[in-house]
Amino acid sequence: MKLVLQACIGAVIIHLIYLVSTILIGYIKTKYYEPDVANKWETVHTLQNKAAFGSSISPLFFLLTLAGTAMVCGVILIFYKRILG
């Protein structure tokens, strides 16, 4: 039971690191973006009619990735304990 709890905690930590790093990278890219307006006037392109913000992720997909990551963490913990033990 202790192994399962450790694997789940590891999976949650990995997911949190991924989420925070994605948000941080997006913030940094947005903060330091400088459009090149002068050169964009040379070529004109048709704009899209619709704009999409973000993406929709199924809660089932999130649970499956969480379970898969927990399994990988569990396998790593098992091998780690066998090497040390």
PDB file with SEQRES, HELIX, SHEET and CRYST1 records, atoms N, CA, C and O in Angstrom:
SEQRES   1 A   85  MET LYS LEU VAL LEU GLN ALA CYS ILE GLY ALA VAL ILE          
SEQRES   2 A   85  ILE HIS LEU ILE TYR LEU VAL SER THR ILE LEU ILE GLY          
SEQRES   3 A   85  TYR ILE LYS THR LYS TYR TYR GLU PRO ASP VAL ALA ASN          
SEQRES   4 A   85  LYS TRP GLU THR VAL HIS THR LEU GLN ASN LYS ALA ALA          
SEQRES   5 A   85  PHE GLY SER SER ILE SER PRO LEU PHE PHE LEU LEU THR          
SEQRES   6 A   85  LEU ALA GLY THR ALA MET VAL CYS GLY VAL ILE LEU ILE          
SEQRES   7 A   85  PHE TYR LYS ARG ILE LEU GLY                                  
HELIX    1 AA1 LYS A    2  LYS A   31  1                                  30    
HELIX    2 AA2 VAL A   37  LYS A   40  1                                   4    
HELIX    3 AA3 PRO A   59  LEU A   84  1                                  26    
CRYST1    1.000    1.000    1.000  90.00  90.00  90.00 P 1           1          
ATOM      1  N   MET A   1       0.828  -1.200   0.000  1.00  0.00           N  
ATOM      2  CA  MET A   1       0.000   0.000   0.000  1.00  0.00           C  
ATOM      3  C   MET A   1       0.864   1.251   0.000  1.00  0.00           C  
ATOM      4  O   MET A   1       0.514   2.262  -0.610  1.00  0.00           O  
ATOM      5  N   LYS A   2       2.010   1.172   0.700  1.00  0.00           N  
ATOM      6  CA  LYS A   2       2.905   2.312   0.758  1.00  0.00           C  
ATOM      7  C   LYS A   2       3.484   2.607  -0.628  1.00  0.00           C  
ATOM      8  O   LYS A   2       3.657   3.768  -0.998  1.00  0.00           O  
ATOM      9  N   LEU A   3       3.778   1.565  -1.381  1.00  0.00           N  
ATOM     10  CA  LEU A   3       4.320   1.725  -2.725  1.00  0.00           C  
ATOM     11  C   LEU A   3       3.315   2.410  -3.642  1.00  0.00           C  
ATOM     12  O   LEU A   3       3.676   3.282  -4.432  1.00  0.00           O  
ATOM     13  N   VAL A   4       2.053   2.010  -3.530  1.00  0.00           N  
ATOM     14  CA  VAL A   4       1.008   2.606  -4.358  1.00  0.00           C  
ATOM     15  C   VAL A   4       0.845   4.088  -4.034  1.00  0.00           C  
ATOM     16  O   VAL A   4       0.695   4.911  -4.938  1.00  0.00           O  
ATOM     17  N   LEU A   5       0.873   4.428  -2.751  1.00  0.00           N  
ATOM     18  CA  LEU A   5       0.750   5.827  -2.346  1.00  0.00           C  
ATOM     19  C   LEU A   5       1.937   6.644  -2.843  1.00  0.00           C  
ATOM     20  O   LEU A   5       1.756   7.761  -3.326  1.00  0.00           O  
ATOM     21  N   GLN A   6       3.139   6.106  -2.733  1.00  0.00           N  
ATOM     22  CA  GLN A   6       4.323   6.816  -3.221  1.00  0.00           C  
ATOM     23  C   GLN A   6       4.259   7.012  -4.736  1.00  0.00           C  
ATOM     24  O   GLN A   6       4.627   8.072  -5.242  1.00  0.00           O  
ATOM     25  N   ALA A   7       3.795   5.997  -5.456  1.00  0.00           N  
ATOM     26  CA  ALA A   7       3.684   6.094  -6.909  1.00  0.00           C  
ATOM     27  C   ALA A   7       2.646   7.155  -7.297  1.00  0.00           C  
ATOM     28  O   ALA A   7       2.864   7.914  -8.241  1.00  0.00           O  
ATOM     29  N   CYS A   8       1.540   7.212  -6.588  1.00  0.00           N  
ATOM     30  CA  CYS A   8       0.504   8.217  -6.879  1.00  0.00           C  
ATOM     31  C   CYS A   8       1.001   9.628  -6.571  1.00  0.00           C  
ATOM     32  O   CYS A   8       0.730  10.565  -7.322  1.00  0.00           O  
ATOM     33  N   ILE A   9       1.716   9.774  -5.484  1.00  0.00           N  
ATOM     34  CA  ILE A   9       2.279  11.091  -5.148  1.00  0.00           C  
ATOM     35  C   ILE A   9       3.297  11.511  -6.208  1.00  0.00           C  
ATOM     36  O   ILE A   9       3.332  12.676  -6.606  1.00  0.00           O  
ATOM     37  N   GLY A  10       4.114  10.585  -6.662  1.00  0.00           N  
ATOM     38  CA  GLY A  10       5.075  10.885  -7.725  1.00  0.00           C  
ATOM     39  C   GLY A  10       4.380  11.304  -9.006  1.00  0.00           C  
ATOM     40  O   GLY A  10       4.832  12.228  -9.683  1.00  0.00           O  
ATOM     41  N   ALA A  11       3.279  10.632  -9.350  1.00  0.00           N  
ATOM     42  CA  ALA A  11       2.536  10.974 -10.564  1.00  0.00           C  
ATOM     43  C   ALA A  11       1.912  12.359 -10.455  1.00  0.00           C  
ATOM     44  O   ALA A  11       1.914  13.118 -11.424  1.00  0.00           O  
ATOM     45  N   VAL A  12       1.382  12.691  -9.295  1.00  0.00           N  
ATOM     46  CA  VAL A  12       0.788  14.016  -9.101  1.00  0.00           C  
ATOM     47  C   VAL A  12       1.867  15.091  -9.190  1.00  0.00           C  
ATOM     48  O   VAL A  12       1.645  16.146  -9.785  1.00  0.00           O  
ATOM     49  N   ILE A  13       3.025  14.831  -8.606  1.00  0.00           N  
ATOM     50  CA  ILE A  13       4.118  15.806  -8.665  1.00  0.00           C  
ATOM     51  C   ILE A  13       4.583  16.011 -10.106  1.00  0.00           C  
ATOM     52  O   ILE A  13       4.821  17.145 -10.520  1.00  0.00           O  
ATOM     53  N   ILE A  14       4.714  14.939 -10.867  1.00  0.00           N  
ATOM     54  CA  ILE A  14       5.115  15.053 -12.270  1.00  0.00           C  
ATOM     55  C   ILE A  14       4.083  15.848 -13.063  1.00  0.00           C  
ATOM     56  O   ILE A  14       4.460  16.683 -13.885  1.00  0.00           O  
ATOM     57  N   HIS A  15       2.799  15.612 -12.839  1.00  0.00           N  
ATOM     58  CA  HIS A  15       1.754  16.355 -13.534  1.00  0.00           C  
ATOM     59  C   HIS A  15       1.769  17.834 -13.140  1.00  0.00           C  
ATOM     60  O   HIS A  15       1.578  18.704 -13.990  1.00  0.00           O  
ATOM     61  N   LEU A  16       1.992  18.117 -11.876  1.00  0.00           N  
ATOM     62  CA  LEU A  16       2.059  19.524 -11.444  1.00  0.00           C  
ATOM     63  C   LEU A  16       3.256  20.237 -12.055  1.00  0.00           C  
ATOM     64  O   LEU A  16       3.142  21.389 -12.472  1.00  0.00           O  
ATOM     65  N   ILE A  17       4.404  19.564 -12.112  1.00  0.00           N  
ATOM     66  CA  ILE A  17       5.590  20.165 -12.734  1.00  0.00           C  
ATOM     67  C   ILE A  17       5.306  20.454 -14.211  1.00  0.00           C  
ATOM     68  O   ILE A  17       5.676  21.514 -14.716  1.00  0.00           O  
ATOM     69  N   TYR A  18       4.656  19.525 -14.898  1.00  0.00           N  
ATOM     70  CA  TYR A  18       4.322  19.733 -16.304  1.00  0.00           C  
ATOM     71  C   TYR A  18       3.370  20.919 -16.483  1.00  0.00           C  
ATOM     72  O   TYR A  18       3.571  21.751 -17.368  1.00  0.00           O  
ATOM     73  N   LEU A  19       2.346  20.994 -15.654  1.00  0.00           N  
ATOM     74  CA  LEU A  19       1.366  22.070 -15.755  1.00  0.00           C  
ATOM     75  C   LEU A  19       1.997  23.432 -15.470  1.00  0.00           C  
ATOM     76  O   LEU A  19       1.782  24.387 -16.216  1.00  0.00           O  
ATOM     77  N   VAL A  20       2.770  23.520 -14.399  1.00  0.00           N  
ATOM     78  CA  VAL A  20       3.402  24.793 -14.037  1.00  0.00           C  
ATOM     79  C   VAL A  20       4.416  25.219 -15.091  1.00  0.00           C  
ATOM     80  O   VAL A  20       4.488  26.399 -15.436  1.00  0.00           O  
ATOM     81  N   SER A  21       5.203  24.270 -15.609  1.00  0.00           N  
ATOM     82  CA  SER A  21       6.195  24.629 -16.628  1.00  0.00           C  
ATOM     83  C   SER A  21       5.525  25.084 -17.921  1.00  0.00           C  
ATOM     84  O   SER A  21       6.022  25.999 -18.577  1.00  0.00           O  
ATOM     85  N   THR A  22       4.412  24.467 -18.300  1.00  0.00           N  
ATOM     86  CA  THR A  22       3.686  24.891 -19.495  1.00  0.00           C  
ATOM     87  C   THR A  22       3.155  26.307 -19.342  1.00  0.00           C  
ATOM     88  O   THR A  22       3.268  27.117 -20.262  1.00  0.00           O  
ATOM     89  N   ILE A  23       2.582  26.609 -18.193  1.00  0.00           N  
ATOM     90  CA  ILE A  23       2.063  27.953 -17.940  1.00  0.00           C  
ATOM     91  C   ILE A  23       3.210  28.962 -17.903  1.00  0.00           C  
ATOM     92  O   ILE A  23       3.080  30.060 -18.446  1.00  0.00           O  
ATOM     93  N   LEU A  24       4.328  28.608 -17.274  1.00  0.00           N  
ATOM     94  CA  LEU A  24       5.465  29.516 -17.165  1.00  0.00           C  
ATOM     95  C   LEU A  24       6.088  29.796 -18.540  1.00  0.00           C  
ATOM     96  O   LEU A  24       6.433  30.941 -18.832  1.00  0.00           O  
ATOM     97  N   ILE A  25       6.233  28.789 -19.370  1.00  0.00           N  
ATOM     98  CA  ILE A  25       6.779  28.985 -20.711  1.00  0.00           C  
ATOM     99  C   ILE A  25       5.856  29.875 -21.539  1.00  0.00           C  
ATOM    100  O   ILE A  25       6.332  30.755 -22.255  1.00  0.00           O  
ATOM    101  N   GLY A  26       4.548  29.660 -21.452  1.00  0.00           N  
ATOM    102  CA  GLY A  26       3.597  30.513 -22.157  1.00  0.00           C  
ATOM    103  C   GLY A  26       3.657  31.955 -21.691  1.00  0.00           C  
ATOM    104  O   GLY A  26       3.572  32.875 -22.505  1.00  0.00           O  
ATOM    105  N   TYR A  27       3.804  32.160 -20.394  1.00  0.00           N  
ATOM    106  CA  TYR A  27       3.903  33.515 -19.848  1.00  0.00           C  
ATOM    107  C   TYR A  27       5.165  34.212 -20.339  1.00  0.00           C  
ATOM    108  O   TYR A  27       5.123  35.377 -20.734  1.00  0.00           O  
ATOM    109  N   ILE A  28       6.295  33.494 -20.313  1.00  0.00           N  
ATOM    110  CA  ILE A  28       7.560  34.084 -20.751  1.00  0.00           C  
ATOM    111  C   ILE A  28       7.503  34.420 -22.240  1.00  0.00           C  
ATOM    112  O   ILE A  28       7.947  35.495 -22.644  1.00  0.00           O  
ATOM    113  N   LYS A  29       6.966  33.518 -23.061  1.00  0.00           N  
ATOM    114  CA  LYS A  29       6.847  33.796 -24.492  1.00  0.00           C  
ATOM    115  C   LYS A  29       5.945  35.000 -24.753  1.00  0.00           C  
ATOM    116  O   LYS A  29       6.238  35.813 -25.630  1.00  0.00           O  
ATOM    117  N   THR A  30       4.861  35.119 -24.007  1.00  0.00           N  
ATOM    118  CA  THR A  30       3.951  36.244 -24.178  1.00  0.00           C  
ATOM    119  C   THR A  30       4.594  37.549 -23.728  1.00  0.00           C  
ATOM    120  O   THR A  30       4.433  38.578 -24.384  1.00  0.00           O  
ATOM    121  N   LYS A  31       5.316  37.514 -22.624  1.00  0.00           N  
ATOM    122  CA  LYS A  31       5.930  38.721 -22.072  1.00  0.00           C  
ATOM    123  C   LYS A  31       7.000  39.291 -22.988  1.00  0.00           C  
ATOM    124  O   LYS A  31       7.094  40.509 -23.143  1.00  0.00           O  
ATOM    125  N   TYR A  32       7.801  38.435 -23.594  1.00  0.00           N  
ATOM    126  CA  TYR A  32       8.927  38.897 -24.402  1.00  0.00           C  
ATOM    127  C   TYR A  32       8.663  38.876 -25.909  1.00  0.00           C  
ATOM    128  O   TYR A  32       9.600  39.034 -26.692  1.00  0.00           O  
ATOM    129  N   TYR A  33       7.425  38.688 -26.329  1.00  0.00           N  
ATOM    130  CA  TYR A  33       7.099  38.679 -27.758  1.00  0.00           C  
ATOM    131  C   TYR A  33       7.112  40.104 -28.293  1.00  0.00           C  
ATOM    132  O   TYR A  33       6.464  40.995 -27.743  1.00  0.00           O  
ATOM    133  N   GLU A  34       7.854  40.304 -29.368  1.00  0.00           N  
ATOM    134  CA  GLU A  34       7.886  41.600 -30.042  1.00  0.00           C  
ATOM    135  C   GLU A  34       7.538  41.374 -31.504  1.00  0.00           C  
ATOM    136  O   GLU A  34       8.336  40.794 -32.240  1.00  0.00           O  
ATOM    137  N   PRO A  35       6.359  41.820 -31.943  1.00  0.00           N  
ATOM    138  CA  PRO A  35       5.969  41.604 -33.342  1.00  0.00           C  
ATOM    139  C   PRO A  35       6.828  42.447 -34.289  1.00  0.00           C  
ATOM    140  O   PRO A  35       7.274  43.541 -33.943  1.00  0.00           O  
ATOM    141  N   ASP A  36       7.041  41.918 -35.468  1.00  0.00           N  
ATOM    142  CA  ASP A  36       7.808  42.616 -36.496  1.00  0.00           C  
ATOM    143  C   ASP A  36       6.819  43.239 -37.480  1.00  0.00           C  
ATOM    144  O   ASP A  36       6.570  42.701 -38.559  1.00  0.00           O  
ATOM    145  N   VAL A  37       6.267  44.371 -37.090  1.00  0.00           N  
ATOM    146  CA  VAL A  37       5.201  45.003 -37.862  1.00  0.00           C  
ATOM    147  C   VAL A  37       5.712  45.561 -39.180  1.00  0.00           C  
ATOM    148  O   VAL A  37       5.009  45.475 -40.188  1.00  0.00           O  
ATOM    149  N   ALA A  38       6.903  46.125 -39.207  1.00  0.00           N  
ATOM    150  CA  ALA A  38       7.425  46.775 -40.414  1.00  0.00           C  
ATOM    151  C   ALA A  38       7.568  45.790 -41.574  1.00  0.00           C  
ATOM    152  O   ALA A  38       7.227  46.126 -42.708  1.00  0.00           O  
ATOM    153  N   ASN A  39       8.063  44.587 -41.309  1.00  0.00           N  
ATOM    154  CA  ASN A  39       8.256  43.610 -42.388  1.00  0.00           C  
ATOM    155  C   ASN A  39       6.976  42.862 -42.741  1.00  0.00           C  
ATOM    156  O   ASN A  39       6.907  42.250 -43.807  1.00  0.00           O  
ATOM    157  N   LYS A  40       5.990  42.891 -41.905  1.00  0.00           N  
ATOM    158  CA  LYS A  40       4.745  42.173 -42.182  1.00  0.00           C  
ATOM    159  C   LYS A  40       3.891  42.885 -43.226  1.00  0.00           C  
ATOM    160  O   LYS A  40       2.990  42.266 -43.791  1.00  0.00           O  
ATOM    161  N   TRP A  41       4.139  44.154 -43.499  1.00  0.00           N  
ATOM    162  CA  TRP A  41       3.361  44.878 -44.502  1.00  0.00           C  
ATOM    163  C   TRP A  41       3.730  44.469 -45.910  1.00  0.00           C  
ATOM    164  O   TRP A  41       2.980  44.759 -46.842  1.00  0.00           O  
ATOM    165  N   GLU A  42       4.866  43.800 -46.103  1.00  0.00           N  
ATOM    166  CA  GLU A  42       5.305  43.416 -47.436  1.00  0.00           C  
ATOM    167  C   GLU A  42       4.430  42.318 -48.040  1.00  0.00           C  
ATOM    168  O   GLU A  42       4.139  42.352 -49.236  1.00  0.00           O  
ATOM    169  N   THR A  43       4.013  41.355 -47.239  1.00  0.00           N  
ATOM    170  CA  THR A  43       3.146  40.278 -47.718  1.00  0.00           C  
ATOM    171  C   THR A  43       1.848  40.295 -46.919  1.00  0.00           C  
ATOM    172  O   THR A  43       1.845  40.426 -45.695  1.00  0.00           O  
ATOM    173  N   VAL A  44       0.757  40.160 -47.647  1.00  0.00           N  
ATOM    174  CA  VAL A  44      -0.554  40.187 -47.007  1.00  0.00           C  
ATOM    175  C   VAL A  44      -1.182  38.800 -47.126  1.00  0.00           C  
ATOM    176  O   VAL A  44      -1.183  38.203 -48.202  1.00  0.00           O  
ATOM    177  N   HIS A  45      -1.714  38.292 -46.015  1.00  0.00           N  
ATOM    178  CA  HIS A  45      -2.368  36.987 -45.987  1.00  0.00           C  
ATOM    179  C   HIS A  45      -3.795  37.155 -45.485  1.00  0.00           C  
ATOM    180  O   HIS A  45      -4.101  38.086 -44.741  1.00  0.00           O  
ATOM    181  N   THR A  46      -4.657  36.245 -45.902  1.00  0.00           N  
ATOM    182  CA  THR A  46      -6.037  36.255 -45.432  1.00  0.00           C  
ATOM    183  C   THR A  46      -6.079  35.768 -43.994  1.00  0.00           C  
ATOM    184  O   THR A  46      -5.432  34.781 -43.644  1.00  0.00           O  
ATOM    185  N   LEU A  47      -6.837  36.457 -43.173  1.00  0.00           N  
ATOM    186  CA  LEU A  47      -6.956  36.075 -41.767  1.00  0.00           C  
ATOM    187  C   LEU A  47      -8.009  34.995 -41.591  1.00  0.00           C  
ATOM    188  O   LEU A  47      -8.898  34.845 -42.429  1.00  0.00           O  
ATOM    189  N   GLN A  48      -7.910  34.244 -40.504  1.00  0.00           N  
ATOM    190  CA  GLN A  48      -8.904  33.231 -40.196  1.00  0.00           C  
ATOM    191  C   GLN A  48     -10.175  33.897 -39.693  1.00  0.00           C  
ATOM    192  O   GLN A  48     -10.147  35.014 -39.176  1.00  0.00           O  
ATOM    193  N   ASN A  49     -11.289  33.190 -39.853  1.00  0.00           N  
ATOM    194  CA  ASN A  49     -12.570  33.705 -39.365  1.00  0.00           C  
ATOM    195  C   ASN A  49     -12.782  33.393 -37.890  1.00  0.00           C  
ATOM    196  O   ASN A  49     -13.515  34.107 -37.205  1.00  0.00           O  
ATOM    197  N   LYS A  50     -12.155  32.347 -37.401  1.00  0.00           N  
ATOM    198  CA  LYS A  50     -12.369  31.922 -36.021  1.00  0.00           C  
ATOM    199  C   LYS A  50     -11.032  31.870 -35.294  1.00  0.00           C  
ATOM    200  O   LYS A  50      -9.988  31.622 -35.897  1.00  0.00           O  
ATOM    201  N   ALA A  51     -11.084  32.106 -34.002  1.00  0.00           N  
ATOM    202  CA  ALA A  51      -9.891  32.005 -33.163  1.00  0.00           C  
ATOM    203  C   ALA A  51     -10.163  31.007 -32.047  1.00  0.00           C  
ATOM    204  O   ALA A  51     -11.217  31.040 -31.412  1.00  0.00           O  
ATOM    205  N   ALA A  52      -9.217  30.133 -31.820  1.00  0.00           N  
ATOM    206  CA  ALA A  52      -9.359  29.134 -30.765  1.00  0.00           C  
ATOM    207  C   ALA A  52      -8.405  29.480 -29.635  1.00  0.00           C  
ATOM    208  O   ALA A  52      -7.225  29.743 -29.867  1.00  0.00           O  
ATOM    209  N   PHE A  53      -8.910  29.480 -28.429  1.00  0.00           N  
ATOM    210  CA  PHE A  53      -8.089  29.754 -27.257  1.00  0.00           C  
ATOM    211  C   PHE A  53      -8.025  28.498 -26.405  1.00  0.00           C  
ATOM    212  O   PHE A  53      -9.049  27.984 -25.954  1.00  0.00           O  
ATOM    213  N   GLY A  54      -6.813  28.012 -26.190  1.00  0.00           N  
ATOM    214  CA  GLY A  54      -6.657  26.825 -25.370  1.00  0.00           C  
ATOM    215  C   GLY A  54      -7.104  25.573 -26.098  1.00  0.00           C  
ATOM    216  O   GLY A  54      -7.340  25.586 -27.306  1.00  0.00           O  
ATOM    217  N   SER A  55      -7.212  24.524 -25.363  1.00  0.00           N  
ATOM    218  CA  SER A  55      -7.689  23.276 -25.934  1.00  0.00           C  
ATOM    219  C   SER A  55      -8.502  22.537 -24.882  1.00  0.00           C  
ATOM    220  O   SER A  55      -8.370  22.784 -23.683  1.00  0.00           O  
ATOM    221  N   SER A  56      -9.322  21.651 -25.343  1.00  0.00           N  
ATOM    222  CA  SER A  56     -10.178  20.893 -24.446  1.00  0.00           C  
ATOM    223  C   SER A  56      -9.569  19.508 -24.222  1.00  0.00           C  
ATOM    224  O   SER A  56      -9.342  18.764 -25.177  1.00  0.00           O  
ATOM    225  N   ILE A  57      -9.308  19.167 -22.973  1.00  0.00           N  
ATOM    226  CA  ILE A  57      -8.765  17.858 -22.633  1.00  0.00           C  
ATOM    227  C   ILE A  57      -9.815  17.104 -21.833  1.00  0.00           C  
ATOM    228  O   ILE A  57     -10.371  17.620 -20.863  1.00  0.00           O  
ATOM    229  N   SER A  58     -10.067  15.910 -22.244  1.00  0.00           N  
ATOM    230  CA  SER A  58     -11.043  15.076 -21.568  1.00  0.00           C  
ATOM    231  C   SER A  58     -10.542  14.708 -20.172  1.00  0.00           C  
ATOM    232  O   SER A  58      -9.362  14.399 -20.003  1.00  0.00           O  
ATOM    233  N   PRO A  59     -11.420  14.736 -19.175  1.00  0.00           N  
ATOM    234  CA  PRO A  59     -11.011  14.287 -17.836  1.00  0.00           C  
ATOM    235  C   PRO A  59     -10.565  12.821 -17.833  1.00  0.00           C  
ATOM    236  O   PRO A  59      -9.723  12.428 -17.026  1.00  0.00           O  
ATOM    237  N   LEU A  60     -11.126  12.027 -18.728  1.00  0.00           N  
ATOM    238  CA  LEU A  60     -10.724  10.625 -18.835  1.00  0.00           C  
ATOM    239  C   LEU A  60      -9.266  10.523 -19.292  1.00  0.00           C  
ATOM    240  O   LEU A  60      -8.506   9.696 -18.791  1.00  0.00           O  
ATOM    241  N   PHE A  61      -8.891  11.371 -20.244  1.00  0.00           N  
ATOM    242  CA  PHE A  61      -7.497  11.387 -20.706  1.00  0.00           C  
ATOM    243  C   PHE A  61      -6.561  11.766 -19.566  1.00  0.00           C  
ATOM    244  O   PHE A  61      -5.499  11.164 -19.404  1.00  0.00           O  
ATOM    245  N   PHE A  62      -6.953  12.766 -18.774  1.00  0.00           N  
ATOM    246  CA  PHE A  62      -6.140  13.190 -17.633  1.00  0.00           C  
ATOM    247  C   PHE A  62      -5.991  12.046 -16.630  1.00  0.00           C  
ATOM    248  O   PHE A  62      -4.895  11.810 -16.121  1.00  0.00           O  
ATOM    249  N   LEU A  63      -7.076  11.339 -16.343  1.00  0.00           N  
ATOM    250  CA  LEU A  63      -6.998  10.217 -15.401  1.00  0.00           C  
ATOM    251  C   LEU A  63      -6.135   9.079 -15.942  1.00  0.00           C  
ATOM    252  O   LEU A  63      -5.405   8.434 -15.190  1.00  0.00           O  
ATOM    253  N   LEU A  64      -6.222   8.837 -17.250  1.00  0.00           N  
ATOM    254  CA  LEU A  64      -5.402   7.778 -17.846  1.00  0.00           C  
ATOM    255  C   LEU A  64      -3.915   8.132 -17.801  1.00  0.00           C  
ATOM    256  O   LEU A  64      -3.082   7.269 -17.524  1.00  0.00           O  
ATOM    257  N   THR A  65      -3.577   9.403 -18.072  1.00  0.00           N  
ATOM    258  CA  THR A  65      -2.169   9.785 -17.979  1.00  0.00           C  
ATOM    259  C   THR A  65      -1.683   9.750 -16.538  1.00  0.00           C  
ATOM    260  O   THR A  65      -0.533   9.398 -16.273  1.00  0.00           O  
ATOM    261  N   LEU A  66      -2.552  10.112 -15.616  1.00  0.00           N  
ATOM    262  CA  LEU A  66      -2.188  10.051 -14.197  1.00  0.00           C  
ATOM    263  C   LEU A  66      -1.947   8.601 -13.769  1.00  0.00           C  
ATOM    264  O   LEU A  66      -0.977   8.317 -13.066  1.00  0.00           O  
ATOM    265  N   ALA A  67      -2.822   7.689 -14.187  1.00  0.00           N  
ATOM    266  CA  ALA A  67      -2.660   6.269 -13.855  1.00  0.00           C  
ATOM    267  C   ALA A  67      -1.415   5.690 -14.517  1.00  0.00           C  
ATOM    268  O   ALA A  67      -0.683   4.922 -13.893  1.00  0.00           O  
ATOM    269  N   GLY A  68      -1.172   6.049 -15.768  1.00  0.00           N  
ATOM    270  CA  GLY A  68       0.009   5.556 -16.467  1.00  0.00           C  
ATOM    271  C   GLY A  68       1.298   6.053 -15.826  1.00  0.00           C  
ATOM    272  O   GLY A  68       2.264   5.302 -15.687  1.00  0.00           O  
ATOM    273  N   THR A  69       1.302   7.310 -15.443  1.00  0.00           N  
ATOM    274  CA  THR A  69       2.480   7.865 -14.769  1.00  0.00           C  
ATOM    275  C   THR A  69       2.683   7.214 -13.411  1.00  0.00           C  
ATOM    276  O   THR A  69       3.819   6.969 -13.005  1.00  0.00           O  
ATOM    277  N   ALA A  70       1.593   6.932 -12.706  1.00  0.00           N  
ATOM    278  CA  ALA A  70       1.702   6.243 -11.418  1.00  0.00           C  
ATOM    279  C   ALA A  70       2.272   4.838 -11.603  1.00  0.00           C  
ATOM    280  O   ALA A  70       3.062   4.378 -10.779  1.00  0.00           O  
ATOM    281  N   MET A  71       1.882   4.160 -12.665  1.00  0.00           N  
ATOM    282  CA  MET A  71       2.433   2.825 -12.931  1.00  0.00           C  
ATOM    283  C   MET A  71       3.932   2.898 -13.217  1.00  0.00           C  
ATOM    284  O   MET A  71       4.707   2.085 -12.713  1.00  0.00           O  
ATOM    285  N   VAL A  72       4.329   3.863 -14.017  1.00  0.00           N  
ATOM    286  CA  VAL A  72       5.753   4.021 -14.318  1.00  0.00           C  
ATOM    287  C   VAL A  72       6.523   4.360 -13.044  1.00  0.00           C  
ATOM    288  O   VAL A  72       7.603   3.817 -12.811  1.00  0.00           O  
ATOM    289  N   CYS A  73       5.983   5.243 -12.230  1.00  0.00           N  
ATOM    290  CA  CYS A  73       6.625   5.579 -10.957  1.00  0.00           C  
ATOM    291  C   CYS A  73       6.719   4.347 -10.051  1.00  0.00           C  
ATOM    292  O   CYS A  73       7.726   4.150  -9.371  1.00  0.00           O  
ATOM    293  N   GLY A  74       5.680   3.528 -10.046  1.00  0.00           N  
ATOM    294  CA  GLY A  74       5.694   2.309  -9.246  1.00  0.00           C  
ATOM    295  C   GLY A  74       6.774   1.347  -9.693  1.00  0.00           C  
ATOM    296  O   GLY A  74       7.477   0.769  -8.864  1.00  0.00           O  
ATOM    297  N   VAL A  75       6.912   1.170 -11.002  1.00  0.00           N  
ATOM    298  CA  VAL A  75       7.952   0.280 -11.530  1.00  0.00           C  
ATOM    299  C   VAL A  75       9.338   0.818 -11.175  1.00  0.00           C  
ATOM    300  O   VAL A  75      10.227   0.056 -10.798  1.00  0.00           O  
ATOM    301  N   ILE A  76       9.516   2.135 -11.299  1.00  0.00           N  
ATOM    302  CA  ILE A  76      10.797   2.740 -10.942  1.00  0.00           C  
ATOM    303  C   ILE A  76      11.083   2.528  -9.453  1.00  0.00           C  
ATOM    304  O   ILE A  76      12.216   2.218  -9.086  1.00  0.00           O  
ATOM    305  N   LEU A  77      10.085   2.689  -8.601  1.00  0.00           N  
ATOM    306  CA  LEU A  77      10.271   2.482  -7.162  1.00  0.00           C  
ATOM    307  C   LEU A  77      10.614   1.025  -6.836  1.00  0.00           C  
ATOM    308  O   LEU A  77      11.449   0.758  -5.971  1.00  0.00           O  
ATOM    309  N   ILE A  78       9.974   0.098  -7.525  1.00  0.00           N  
ATOM    310  CA  ILE A  78      10.265  -1.322  -7.299  1.00  0.00           C  
ATOM    311  C   ILE A  78      11.717  -1.628  -7.652  1.00  0.00           C  
ATOM    312  O   ILE A  78      12.426  -2.268  -6.874  1.00  0.00           O  
ATOM    313  N   PHE A  79      12.164  -1.172  -8.828  1.00  0.00           N  
ATOM    314  CA  PHE A  79      13.549  -1.418  -9.224  1.00  0.00           C  
ATOM    315  C   PHE A  79      14.524  -0.698  -8.308  1.00  0.00           C  
ATOM    316  O   PHE A  79      15.595  -1.225  -8.007  1.00  0.00           O  
ATOM    317  N   TYR A  80      14.169   0.492  -7.865  1.00  0.00           N  
ATOM    318  CA  TYR A  80      15.031   1.261  -6.962  1.00  0.00           C  
ATOM    319  C   TYR A  80      15.195   0.529  -5.630  1.00  0.00           C  
ATOM    320  O   TYR A  80      16.299   0.465  -5.090  1.00  0.00           O  
ATOM    321  N   LYS A  81      14.093  -0.028  -5.093  1.00  0.00           N  
ATOM    322  CA  LYS A  81      14.162  -0.756  -3.825  1.00  0.00           C  
ATOM    323  C   LYS A  81      14.923  -2.068  -3.968  1.00  0.00           C  
ATOM    324  O   LYS A  81      15.599  -2.494  -3.032  1.00  0.00           O  
ATOM    325  N   ARG A  82      14.822  -2.715  -5.130  1.00  0.00           N  
ATOM    326  CA  ARG A  82      15.564  -3.958  -5.325  1.00  0.00           C  
ATOM    327  C   ARG A  82      17.061  -3.707  -5.450  1.00  0.00           C  
ATOM    328  O   ARG A  82      17.874  -4.515  -5.003  1.00  0.00           O  
ATOM    329  N   ILE A  83      17.415  -2.591  -6.055  1.00  0.00           N  
ATOM    330  CA  ILE A  83      18.835  -2.268  -6.198  1.00  0.00           C  
ATOM    331  C   ILE A  83      19.428  -1.921  -4.831  1.00  0.00           C  
ATOM    332  O   ILE A  83      20.529  -2.363  -4.503  1.00  0.00           O  
ATOM    333  N   LEU A  84      18.704  -1.134  -4.037  1.00  0.00           N  
ATOM    334  CA  LEU A  84      19.212  -0.747  -2.720  1.00  0.00           C  
ATOM    335  C   LEU A  84      19.057  -1.856  -1.675  1.00  0.00           C  
ATOM    336  O   LEU A  84      19.845  -1.948  -0.734  1.00  0.00           O  
ATOM    337  N   GLY A  85      18.040  -2.687  -1.852  1.00  0.00           N  
ATOM    338  CA  GLY A  85      17.727  -3.686  -0.831  1.00  0.00           C  
ATOM    339  C   GLY A  85      18.473  -4.942  -1.011  1.00  0.00           C  
ATOM    340  O   GLY A  85      18.311  -5.875  -0.225  1.00  0.00           O  
TER     341      GLY A  85                                                      
END                                                                             
